[in-house]
Amino acid sequence: MAVRIRMMRMGRKNRPFYRIGAFDAHEERDGMAIENLGTYDPMESNSEKQVTLKRERVDYWLSVGAKPTETVASIFKKLGIAFKK
């Protein structure tokens, strides 16, 4: 099973909020996650509170071959999480 680390949109209209999770690659955008790994709130003004992650679980999923999407990869890069391209 191919696993992707990507975002699932939550929140209301004009107020997005995202859950970052591990998904089967064939699952739809707002489908069921294998595991929730954290959250991303782009409307939060404090950059430290924008992203919350379970670092040990993210490291686990990356170690078993899960690939992040481009957006999640850019978030990981800002936080200093290393992964293979």
N, C-alpha and C positions, 0 to 999 in steps of 0.2 A: 504494500500500500504506500503510495506516494503522499508525503505529508508536507503541507505548506504552513508557514507561520504568517497569518494575515489578519486583517481587521474586519470586525463585524460592526455595522453601523447601528447605533442605538440613538436615544434622544428624541427630540421632537423636531418639527420643521424649523429651519433657520437656527437650530441650536444642536449641532452634531456632537456626538459622543461615541467613542469607539471602544470596543473590547478587542484586545489582541489575544489571539488564540491559535492553537494547533488544529488544523482542519485537514480532512482528507482532500486531496487535490481536486476531486471531482464533485465535492460538495458545493452547493450554491453559496452566494455571498453571505446571506443571513441564515445559513443552515446551522445545524448542530455542530458544535466544536467538540473535538476529542478532549481538549483541556483548555481552560481559560488561563492565560499567562499574565494578564495585566490589563491596564486601561490607558487610553490616550484621549485627552480633552483639549482640542485645539483652541477653544474659547477661553481657557484659563490664562490669566495674565501673568501669573507667577510661573516661570519656566521650570522650576523645580517640581511643581505640582502637576505639570502637564502630563507626564508619563509616570505610571507606576508599574513595576514589573516584578515578577517572581524570578529573580536572577538565576537561582539554581535550576529551576525547571526550564527556563529558556536555554541555559547551557546544556541541559540534558537533551532537549529536542534537537538542538544544533549538532550535538555529538552523534546522534543516531541518524543524521542525514536529512532532517527537515530543512527546507529551503525557504527563507523569508521572501516576501514580495518586495518590490522596489521601494515602496513607501515604508514598510517595516524595516528594511535594510538601512534606509537613511536614518530612521529613529535609532536603530542599534548603533550606527556609526557615531551619532551625536553623543550617545551614552558610553561609547568606548567598548562595546561588546564585539569581539572578534568572531568572524565566521568565514567559511570558505565560499568563494564565488563560483 
